[in-house]
């Protein structure tokens, strides 16, 4: 049985029901003291005001999502992506977030050059390192499931995230966000988690439904799918990770539910399954 102290909820879990203010209030009422913030929800109320709402509620922020995505080939477009990432870093600082979460980005429009996309993202990250370091904001690389490689993230495996961290040689500022939904299938998972020791700055939790119906918006509530959370958690904690367990459920099914009920189920599953 887990106490609530380490539970965090990514606000995407109640994306369709609650604004930032409502989510902060709803989670706090349920006794959940930590959350991850989604950029569109923050900017909806204005970054300054949004950050104040979160801080005034005493809410811990376990991640600001989602940065990265610097795969543009053309110079000006790529530069704009870098600037957007710097803005995300500034907003993460205002929120007092543990990290800004970065995904790989999909292929540039019309491009079939995945090697170039990966190279561009890596170059972008290298540019961001000094900026993030000055802001004292950790960048957490989140590999996404390969099924969304074309559109969302050319960073697909934990091994790749570890390799990128090695290549960037900036372990003071680069870290990894491990998301169970994205990596559970990986035959090298245990060894790559071990390799990521000291780098894991966020642990995202949702389940893989055996008969999943959507590439992005059919994540399962922990316990409803096929992931062995107890084993994964053991591997993650063996690396020395003591941070929050952030439930992140992008799901059309759960978005149709009463958000108070959703948060309640998250708490139950956190206590019994995770
Ligand atoms: Zn995630």
Boltz pocket constraint, residues with backbone or C-beta under 6 A from the ligand:
constraints:
  - pocket:
      binder: B
      contacts: [[A, 142], [A, 177], [A, 179], [A, 204], [A, 248]]
      max_distance: 6.0
